Amino acid sequence: MNNTRFATAIHIMTLLAKDPQEWLTSDWLAGSINVNPVVIRKELGNLKKSGLVESRQGKDGGVRISKNPEEVNVAEIYQAIKNSEVLGKKNQNPNPLCSVGKDINKNLNVLFSETDDLVFEFLKNKKLSDFMDQFD
């Protein structure tokens, strides 16, 4: 993934899980994470599409977790924001005349897929509630 999207998403979800009935604003969440609220709103959109959060408009609006934290596994959060392979990107135009270059991306596809599956399976066994319990 090579960016902070997962860290941001799990930070958001942990804050929401700490007080599941509270409607938190993107400005408030951004203050905790110390990022621009636009970054928060982007990730909230992805989390909402995955059914992990719900939102409401208006003066008393905001976002809150839509599931019990014990029912959310960390893999769901990872899947909601994942946009690239764990190991990064492949080279776009390897030399097709090279003995390695001609098949490198085919073989990397297998390696990348297997690695991503391992990460997903590992995170599936981690509950948001367990992660949340590490904080006061």
PEFEN-V349019 format. One record per run of one state. SS is the DSSP state (h for helix, s for strand, l for the rest). FROM is the first residue (numbers start at 1). TO is the last residue. If there is no record, write none. Layout:
# PEFEN-V349019
SS:FROM:TO
SS:FROM:TO
This chain:
# PEFEN-V349019
l:1:4
h:5:18
l:19:23
s:24:24
l:25:25
h:26:33
l:34:36
h:37:49
l:50:52
s:53:56
l:57:61
s:62:65
l:66:68
h:69:71
l:72:72
s:73:73
h:74:81
l:82:103
h:104:124
l:125:126
s:127:127
h:128:132
l:133:136
